[in-house]
Amino acid sequence: MSLVTSRLRSAVAIMAAALTIQPPPTFAASHREAPITALDQKADITDWFAFVSPEHPDRVILILNIDPFLEPSNGPNYFPFDPGILYEMKVDNNHDGIPDVVFQFRFKTEFRNPGVFTGFVGNLAGIPPITALDGDGSQGFGLRQTYSVTMVTASGSQVLSDDQTLYAVPTNVGPRTMPNYGQLRQQGIYTLYNGIRVFAGTVADPFFIDLGGVFDSLNMRKNASAPVLSAAVDGDDQHNYAPNALAGFNVNSIALEVPISMLTSDGKIHPAGDKEAVIGTYGTTSRPRVSVLGQVGERGGWAQVQRLGNPLINEAVIGTGSKDRFSMDDPIKDSQFANFLLNPLIPQILATLGVPVPPAPRIDLLPLVQYMAPICPGCKTADAGPIADLLRLNTGIPPTSIPSQKRLGFLAGDLAGWPNGRRPADDVFDIALRALAGILVDAKKYGTPLGDGVNVSSSSLQAVFPILGPAYSGRDSVHQGPGQPGCTNQPNGLCPVI
């Protein structure tokens, strides 16, 4: 038996053993307590971003992406936001793990052409093409959504729209229905109270990863030199060498650009060395609680369905038996999941494949769940706060211009990238894999260049707000996958199958 075969069998054995481990009783889930986002796609948060705006360095951009794998051609009603969901962006600014500033978004749907077979139509039956979100040129909107933005702090709640009607930007149906989609999308960027800007609508999914290889038990493409990348592949921030599973798919997105002074604890902008410069952020989706007559203990209000702070924590660190509880609980309660972070499974699997990893407990991963250096150089031990999965952002670190951003972010010396906040261009899978392998402990000893060979988003990221690229065309979209075009610098541009 070869050494590789032996190592692979060891890896499988570790995974099998992990599958037999039962979570402690406090993690147990019932139907009432554990909504599964795989069965509630509209509430499924795909990505959460928080970064200092490269366009306006005195502001922070928060982006909540929801509803994954939207096929651009999937009509007739496409992908409206769910009026039954409360979408929230939450900010902790005093390092106690509890949100101090919350932005809430609620959507309403109107059906304007009930006799027409599709939600969007133009250049057909006397209806002009869709060129506007409202007024002349909007007649083809059979399904149209408006939304509200409310800020909640200890002082109370405030509607931020200044009596404006905010329209969500629909998906890109195609060139006949929407002949100038870029112009239509631009109309969906609104300026609110105190210069806040907001956008809600369908966009091209910015995430990039070889999902097929990752979830086939880390079965990466050898022809893309994965999972241990060659120097050439690892050093290329502009091309993909393996299939991006999200290429050609859309996602629903809410983007908010907020002055930093509205997010910090004292209303000021601080240099990077001040602990007050660092905020903790996350996004949530919630549904109304259902009160059933005779059910003791049920109450009204909202029940959280999912939350997301740091990328890949729930997907790649938290055990399957605990994922639903993790999604429903608040970050302040994350100490119950500490063992998953202090002794994660993936490094154990990597070790069986010959990748050097540090021993548990993995205290080097604590900066992901506490306020401490390097993200918060001004934080002392007493400032670390509770263990809480928050995407921490040092608002005093200046942004990196879009063309100069490094996909490996902080690891590549680009201090404005994840794990200091997160930008759409950050290659969070490669970064997370290397962090789990111990690069934060000793870059020379544990700095194996791990990755999947997918190095760049397939969507066209923008240099200005809302940053994310326009939705793919429903008529003209294509997908990238194994054996299909989309991997530059591979033979014939085809993505490898093996």
C-alpha positions as CSV (number, residue, x, y, z in Angstrom):
1,M,0.0,0.0,0.0
2,S,1.4,3.4,-1.0
3,L,2.1,6.2,1.4
4,V,-0.6,8.3,-0.3
5,T,-3.2,5.5,-0.1
6,S,-2.3,5.1,3.6
7,R,-2.7,8.7,4.3
8,L,-6.0,8.9,2.4
9,R,-7.4,6.0,4.4
10,S,-6.3,7.7,7.6
11,A,-8.1,10.8,6.6
12,V,-11.2,8.8,5.8
13,A,-11.0,7.1,9.2
14,I,-10.7,10.5,11.0
15,M,-13.8,11.8,9.1
16,A,-15.7,8.6,9.9
17,A,-14.9,8.8,13.5
18,A,-16.0,12.4,13.6
19,L,-19.3,11.4,12.1
20,T,-20.0,9.1,15.0
21,I,-19.3,11.7,17.7
22,Q,-22.6,12.8,19.1
23,P,-22.9,16.5,20.2
24,P,-23.6,17.2,23.9
25,P,-27.2,17.6,24.9
26,T,-27.0,21.4,24.9
27,F,-26.4,21.2,21.1
28,A,-29.4,19.0,20.4
29,A,-32.0,20.4,18.0
30,S,-35.7,20.0,17.7
31,H,-38.0,21.0,14.8
32,R,-39.0,24.1,16.6
33,E,-35.4,25.2,17.6
34,A,-33.5,24.3,14.5
35,P,-34.7,25.7,11.1
36,I,-32.4,24.2,8.5
37,T,-31.3,26.8,5.9
38,A,-31.0,24.1,3.2
39,L,-34.8,23.9,3.5
40,D,-35.3,27.7,3.7
41,Q,-33.2,29.0,0.8
42,K,-34.7,32.5,0.9
43,A,-33.2,32.9,4.4
44,D,-29.9,31.4,3.6
45,I,-27.0,33.9,3.9
46,T,-24.4,33.1,1.3
47,D,-21.8,35.8,2.3
48,W,-21.2,38.7,4.6
49,F,-18.8,41.5,3.8
50,A,-17.5,44.4,5.8
51,F,-14.7,46.7,4.6
52,V,-13.6,50.3,4.5
53,S,-14.8,51.8,1.2
54,P,-12.0,52.2,-1.3
55,E,-14.1,55.0,-2.8
56,H,-14.7,56.9,0.4
57,P,-12.2,55.9,3.2
58,D,-14.3,57.6,5.8
59,R,-17.1,55.1,5.3
60,V,-17.6,51.3,5.8
61,I,-19.5,49.1,3.3
62,L,-21.6,46.3,4.7
63,I,-23.0,43.7,2.2
64,L,-25.4,40.9,3.0
65,N,-25.9,38.3,0.3
66,I,-28.8,35.9,0.5
67,D,-30.5,33.2,-1.6
68,P,-27.8,31.1,-3.3
69,F,-27.4,29.7,-6.8
70,L,-30.0,31.8,-8.6
71,E,-30.1,30.6,-12.2
72,P,-30.4,33.8,-14.2
73,S,-32.9,32.3,-16.7
74,N,-35.2,30.9,-14.0
75,G,-38.4,32.8,-14.8
76,P,-41.2,33.8,-14.8
77,N,-41.0,35.5,-11.4
78,Y,-37.3,35.2,-10.8
79,F,-35.9,36.0,-7.3
80,P,-37.8,38.5,-5.2
81,F,-36.7,39.2,-1.6
82,D,-39.0,37.5,0.9
83,P,-41.4,40.0,2.6
84,G,-41.7,37.5,5.5
85,I,-38.0,37.8,6.4
86,L,-36.3,40.5,8.5
87,Y,-32.8,41.1,7.1
88,E,-30.4,42.7,9.6
89,M,-26.8,44.0,9.7
90,K,-25.4,44.2,13.2
91,V,-22.4,46.1,14.6
92,D,-20.8,45.6,18.1
93,N,-18.6,48.7,18.8
94,N,-17.8,48.3,22.6
95,H,-16.4,44.7,22.3
96,D,-19.0,43.0,24.5
97,G,-20.2,40.7,21.6
98,I,-23.7,42.3,21.7
99,P,-24.8,44.5,18.7
100,D,-25.0,48.3,19.4
101,V,-26.0,49.5,16.0
102,V,-28.5,47.5,13.9
103,F,-29.7,48.2,10.4
104,Q,-33.0,46.5,9.5
105,F,-34.5,45.8,6.0
106,R,-38.1,44.9,5.2
107,F,-39.5,44.3,1.7
108,K,-43.0,44.6,0.2
109,T,-44.1,43.2,-3.1
110,E,-46.7,44.6,-5.5
111,F,-48.2,42.8,-8.5
112,R,-48.8,45.4,-11.2
113,N,-49.7,43.3,-14.3
114,P,-51.7,40.3,-12.9
115,G,-52.8,39.3,-16.4
116,V,-49.3,38.9,-17.8
117,F,-47.6,35.5,-17.7
118,T,-44.3,36.7,-16.5
119,G,-43.1,39.2,-13.8
120,F,-41.1,41.3,-16.3
121,V,-41.9,42.0,-19.9
122,G,-40.9,44.6,-22.5
123,N,-41.1,45.2,-26.2
124,L,-44.2,42.9,-26.2
125,A,-47.9,43.5,-26.6
126,G,-47.6,47.3,-26.6
127,I,-45.5,47.3,-23.3
128,P,-42.3,49.3,-23.7
129,P,-38.9,47.9,-22.6
130,I,-38.1,48.3,-18.9
131,T,-35.8,51.4,-18.6
132,A,-36.9,52.8,-15.2
133,L,-37.7,51.5,-11.7
134,D,-40.7,53.9,-11.5
135,G,-42.7,56.1,-13.8
136,D,-42.5,56.0,-17.6
137,G,-40.4,53.0,-18.7
138,S,-41.5,50.9,-15.7
139,Q,-44.8,49.6,-17.2
140,G,-43.2,46.2,-17.8
141,F,-42.7,45.6,-14.0
142,G,-45.4,43.1,-13.2
143,L,-43.6,42.2,-10.0
144,R,-41.9,45.1,-8.2
145,Q,-40.5,45.4,-4.7
146,T,-40.0,48.3,-2.3
147,Y,-38.1,48.2,1.0
148,S,-37.5,50.2,4.1
149,V,-34.2,50.8,6.0
150,T,-34.3,51.3,9.8
151,M,-31.4,52.0,12.2
152,V,-31.8,50.7,15.8
153,T,-29.5,51.9,18.6
154,A,-29.9,52.3,22.4
155,S,-31.5,55.7,21.6
156,G,-34.3,54.1,19.7
157,S,-35.2,53.4,16.0
158,Q,-35.0,55.7,13.0
159,V,-36.2,55.2,9.5
160,L,-33.4,56.3,7.2
161,S,-35.1,56.7,3.9
162,D,-36.1,60.4,4.3
163,D,-39.6,59.7,2.8
164,Q,-38.0,58.2,-0.4
165,T,-39.5,55.2,-2.0
166,L,-36.7,52.6,-2.3
167,Y,-37.0,50.1,-5.2
168,A,-35.2,46.8,-5.3
169,V,-33.3,46.3,-8.6
170,P,-34.7,43.2,-10.3
171,T,-32.6,40.5,-12.0
172,N,-31.3,41.0,-15.6
173,V,-34.0,39.3,-17.6
174,G,-32.3,40.0,-21.0
175,P,-31.6,42.6,-23.6
176,R,-35.1,42.8,-25.2
177,T,-36.9,43.3,-21.8
178,M,-34.1,45.4,-20.3
179,P,-32.0,47.0,-23.1
180,N,-29.8,49.0,-20.7
181,Y,-29.6,47.0,-17.5
182,G,-26.6,49.0,-16.2
183,Q,-28.6,52.2,-16.3
184,L,-31.5,50.5,-14.6
185,R,-29.3,49.2,-11.9
186,Q,-27.8,52.6,-11.3
187,Q,-31.3,54.0,-10.5
188,G,-31.4,51.6,-7.5
189,I,-28.6,53.3,-5.6
190,Y,-30.1,55.7,-3.0
191,T,-28.7,58.3,-0.7
192,L,-30.3,58.3,2.8
193,Y,-29.9,60.1,6.1
194,N,-26.4,61.5,6.8
195,G,-25.0,60.4,3.4
196,I,-25.7,56.7,3.9
197,R,-26.0,54.9,0.6
198,V,-28.0,51.8,0.0
199,F,-28.6,49.2,-2.8
200,A,-30.8,46.2,-2.8
201,G,-31.2,43.8,-5.8
202,T,-30.0,40.8,-7.7
203,V,-26.3,40.8,-8.5
204,A,-23.7,38.4,-10.0
205,D,-22.5,36.1,-7.2
206,P,-19.0,37.4,-6.3
207,F,-17.9,34.2,-4.3
208,F,-15.4,31.9,-5.9
209,I,-14.6,28.3,-4.9
210,D,-14.4,24.8,-6.3
211,L,-17.3,23.6,-4.3
212,G,-17.4,20.2,-6.0
213,G,-13.8,19.5,-5.1
214,V,-14.1,20.8,-1.5
215,F,-17.2,18.9,-0.5
216,D,-16.1,15.7,-2.1
217,S,-14.0,15.2,1.0
218,L,-11.3,17.8,-0.1
219,N,-10.9,16.1,-3.5
220,M,-9.1,18.9,-5.2
221,R,-8.1,19.1,-8.9
222,K,-4.5,17.8,-9.3
223,N,-4.4,19.4,-12.7
224,A,-4.8,22.7,-11.0
225,S,-2.0,21.8,-8.6
226,A,-4.4,21.7,-5.8
227,P,-4.6,21.3,-2.8
228,V,-0.9,22.3,-2.5
229,L,-0.6,25.0,-5.1
230,S,2.5,25.5,-7.3
231,A,4.3,28.8,-7.0
232,A,2.9,29.9,-10.4
233,V,-0.7,29.2,-9.5
234,D,-0.4,30.6,-6.0
235,G,1.2,33.8,-7.2
236,D,-1.5,34.4,-9.8
237,D,-4.3,36.7,-8.5
238,Q,-5.9,37.2,-11.9
239,H,-6.8,33.7,-13.3
240,N,-8.6,30.5,-12.3
241,Y,-7.1,27.1,-12.7
242,A,-10.1,25.1,-11.4
243,P,-13.8,25.5,-11.9
244,N,-15.6,28.2,-10.0
245,A,-18.9,26.6,-8.9
246,L,-20.6,30.1,-8.6
247,A,-19.7,31.3,-12.1
248,G,-22.8,32.4,-14.0
249,F,-25.1,32.3,-10.9
250,N,-26.8,35.3,-9.3
251,V,-27.5,36.1,-5.7
252,N,-29.7,38.7,-3.9
253,S,-27.8,41.4,-2.2
254,I,-28.3,44.3,0.2
255,A,-25.4,46.8,0.4
256,L,-25.0,49.7,2.8
257,E,-22.3,52.4,2.9
258,V,-22.2,54.1,6.3
259,P,-20.0,56.8,7.7
260,I,-17.5,55.3,10.2
261,S,-18.5,57.9,12.8
262,M,-22.0,56.3,12.9
263,L,-20.5,52.9,13.8
264,T,-17.8,53.6,16.4
265,S,-18.6,53.7,20.2
266,D,-17.9,57.4,20.5
267,G,-18.9,58.6,17.1
268,K,-15.3,59.4,16.0
269,I,-12.9,58.1,13.4
270,H,-9.8,56.5,15.1
271,P,-6.4,55.5,13.9
272,A,-5.6,51.8,13.6
273,G,-3.8,51.7,17.0
274,D,-6.9,52.7,19.0
275,K,-9.1,49.9,20.2
276,E,-12.1,52.1,19.4
277,A,-11.3,51.8,15.7
278,V,-12.3,48.1,15.7
279,I,-15.9,47.0,15.3
280,G,-17.4,43.5,15.1
281,T,-20.1,42.8,12.5
282,Y,-22.4,40.1,11.3
283,G,-25.6,39.6,9.3
284,T,-28.8,37.8,10.2
285,T,-32.1,36.7,8.7
286,S,-35.2,36.1,10.9
287,R,-38.8,35.0,10.5
288,P,-41.9,35.8,12.6
289,R,-42.4,33.5,15.6
290,V,-45.6,31.5,15.3
291,S,-47.8,31.5,18.4
292,V,-49.9,28.4,18.7
293,L,-52.9,28.3,21.0
294,G,-52.1,26.2,24.0
295,Q,-48.3,26.1,23.4
296,V,-46.6,27.2,26.7
297,G,-43.5,29.3,26.3
298,E,-44.1,30.5,22.7
299,R,-43.9,34.2,22.2
300,G,-44.2,36.7,19.4
301,G,-41.4,38.7,17.7
302,W,-38.7,37.3,15.4
303,A,-36.9,34.0,15.4
304,Q,-33.4,34.0,13.9
305,V,-32.9,31.6,11.0
306,Q,-29.3,32.2,10.2
307,R,-26.3,34.4,10.9
308,L,-23.0,34.9,9.3
309,G,-19.8,36.6,10.6
310,N,-16.5,35.1,9.5
311,P,-16.8,33.1,6.3
312,L,-16.7,29.3,6.4
313,I,-16.9,29.0,10.2
314,N,-20.3,27.4,10.2
315,E,-19.6,25.5,7.0
316,A,-16.1,24.2,7.7
317,V,-15.5,24.3,11.4
318,I,-18.8,23.8,13.3
319,G,-19.9,20.1,13.4
320,T,-23.0,19.1,11.4
321,G,-25.0,18.3,14.6
322,S,-24.4,21.8,15.9
323,K,-24.9,23.9,12.8
324,D,-28.6,24.7,13.3
325,R,-28.0,25.8,16.9
326,F,-25.1,27.9,15.8
327,S,-27.2,29.6,13.2
328,M,-30.0,30.4,15.6
329,D,-27.9,31.5,18.6
330,D,-26.4,34.9,19.1
331,P,-22.6,35.4,18.9
332,I,-22.5,36.1,22.7
333,K,-23.3,32.4,23.3
334,D,-20.4,31.1,21.1
335,S,-18.4,29.8,24.0
336,Q,-20.4,26.6,23.7
337,F,-18.8,26.0,20.3
338,A,-15.2,26.8,21.4
339,N,-14.0,23.2,21.1
340,F,-14.7,23.2,17.4
341,L,-12.3,26.1,16.9
342,L,-9.7,25.0,19.4
343,N,-9.5,21.6,17.9
344,P,-11.0,21.7,14.4
345,L,-11.3,18.6,12.2
346,I,-9.8,19.9,8.9
347,P,-6.2,20.3,10.4
348,Q,-6.4,16.7,11.5
349,I,-7.3,15.6,8.0
350,L,-4.5,17.8,6.5
351,A,-2.0,16.2,8.9
352,T,-2.9,12.7,7.5
353,L,-2.1,14.0,4.0
354,G,1.4,15.1,5.1
355,V,0.7,18.7,5.7
356,P,2.4,20.0,8.9
357,V,-0.1,21.5,11.4
358,P,0.3,22.7,14.9
359,P,-1.1,20.7,17.8
360,A,-4.3,21.6,19.6
361,P,-5.4,23.7,21.4
362,R,-5.4,26.1,18.5
363,I,-5.3,29.4,20.4
364,D,-3.8,31.0,17.2
365,L,-7.4,31.0,15.8
366,L,-8.8,33.1,18.7
367,P,-8.3,36.4,16.8
368,L,-11.2,35.3,14.6
369,V,-13.5,35.2,17.7
370,Q,-12.1,37.8,20.1
371,Y,-10.8,41.4,19.9
372,M,-7.0,41.0,19.9
373,A,-4.0,41.6,17.7
374,P,-3.3,41.6,14.8
375,I,-6.8,43.0,13.9
376,C,-7.0,45.0,17.1
377,P,-3.4,46.0,18.0
378,G,-4.7,48.5,20.6
379,C,-6.6,45.8,22.5
380,K,-5.2,44.5,25.7
381,T,-6.1,41.2,27.3
382,A,-9.0,42.8,29.2
383,D,-10.4,44.1,25.9
384,A,-10.7,40.7,24.2
385,G,-14.3,40.3,25.1
386,P,-16.2,37.0,25.0
387,I,-15.7,34.3,22.3
388,A,-18.0,35.5,19.6
389,D,-18.0,34.8,15.8
390,L,-17.9,38.4,14.6
391,L,-16.3,39.7,11.4
392,R,-14.0,42.2,13.0
393,L,-12.9,45.3,11.1
394,N,-10.3,47.8,12.0
395,T,-11.7,51.0,10.5
396,G,-8.4,52.8,11.0
397,I,-6.6,50.6,8.5
398,P,-6.8,52.4,5.1
399,P,-8.4,50.6,2.2
400,T,-6.5,49.1,-0.6
401,S,-7.5,50.2,-4.1
402,I,-9.4,47.6,-6.1
403,P,-6.5,47.0,-8.7
404,S,-4.0,46.6,-5.9
405,Q,-5.9,44.2,-3.6
406,K,-4.3,40.8,-2.9
407,R,-6.5,37.8,-2.9
408,L,-4.8,36.4,0.2
409,G,-5.5,39.6,2.1
410,F,-3.8,39.9,5.5
411,L,-1.6,36.9,4.7
412,A,-0.1,38.6,1.7
413,G,0.6,41.9,3.5
414,D,-2.7,43.5,2.3
415,L,-3.9,44.5,5.8
416,A,-7.3,45.7,4.5
417,G,-8.3,42.2,3.7
418,W,-9.7,39.2,5.6
419,P,-9.5,38.5,8.5
420,N,-9.5,42.3,8.9
421,G,-13.1,42.6,7.6
422,R,-13.8,40.9,4.3
423,R,-13.9,42.2,0.7
424,P,-15.5,40.4,-2.3
425,A,-12.0,39.8,-3.8
426,D,-10.6,38.1,-0.7
427,D,-9.9,34.4,-1.4
428,V,-11.4,33.3,1.9
429,F,-11.2,29.6,1.2
430,D,-7.5,29.6,0.6
431,I,-6.9,32.0,3.5
432,A,-9.1,29.8,5.9
433,L,-7.4,26.6,4.8
434,R,-3.9,28.1,5.5
435,A,-5.1,29.6,8.8
436,L,-6.4,26.2,9.9
437,A,-3.1,24.6,8.8
438,G,-1.3,27.0,11.2
439,I,0.2,29.8,9.2
440,L,-0.6,32.3,12.0
441,V,1.6,30.2,14.3
442,D,4.7,30.0,12.2
443,A,4.5,31.0,8.5
444,K,7.7,29.1,7.7
445,K,6.9,25.9,9.5
446,Y,3.1,25.8,8.8
447,G,2.9,27.9,5.6
448,T,2.0,25.2,3.1
449,P,0.4,27.1,0.1
450,L,-2.9,25.3,0.3
451,G,-5.8,26.2,-2.1
452,D,-8.3,25.1,-4.6
453,G,-6.9,26.8,-7.7
454,V,-9.9,29.2,-7.9
455,N,-8.2,32.6,-7.4
456,V,-10.6,35.2,-8.6
457,S,-14.3,36.0,-8.8
458,S,-16.0,35.2,-12.2
459,S,-18.2,38.3,-11.8
460,S,-17.1,41.8,-12.7
461,L,-16.5,43.6,-9.4
462,Q,-16.9,47.4,-9.5
463,A,-14.6,50.1,-8.1
464,V,-17.6,52.1,-6.9
465,F,-20.6,51.4,-4.6
466,P,-22.3,48.8,-4.5
467,I,-19.0,47.1,-5.6
468,L,-20.7,43.8,-6.7
469,G,-21.2,43.3,-10.4
470,P,-24.5,43.5,-12.2
471,A,-26.7,40.4,-12.4
472,Y,-25.9,37.9,-15.2
473,S,-28.3,38.1,-18.2
474,G,-31.1,35.5,-18.1
475,R,-31.0,35.1,-21.8
476,D,-27.3,35.1,-22.4
477,S,-25.7,33.6,-19.2
478,V,-23.4,30.6,-19.2
479,H,-21.8,28.6,-16.4
480,Q,-18.2,27.5,-15.8
481,G,-17.5,23.9,-14.7
482,P,-15.2,20.9,-15.2
483,G,-14.5,20.4,-18.9
484,Q,-16.0,23.8,-19.8
485,P,-14.3,27.1,-20.7
486,G,-13.4,29.4,-17.8
487,C,-10.0,28.5,-16.5
488,T,-7.4,30.8,-18.2
489,N,-3.9,29.3,-18.6
490,Q,-5.2,25.8,-18.6
491,P,-5.1,23.8,-21.9
492,N,-7.6,25.3,-24.3
493,G,-9.0,27.3,-21.4
494,L,-11.0,24.3,-20.1
495,C,-11.4,23.7,-16.4
496,P,-9.8,20.4,-15.3
497,V,-12.0,17.5,-14.4
498,I,-9.3,15.7,-12.5
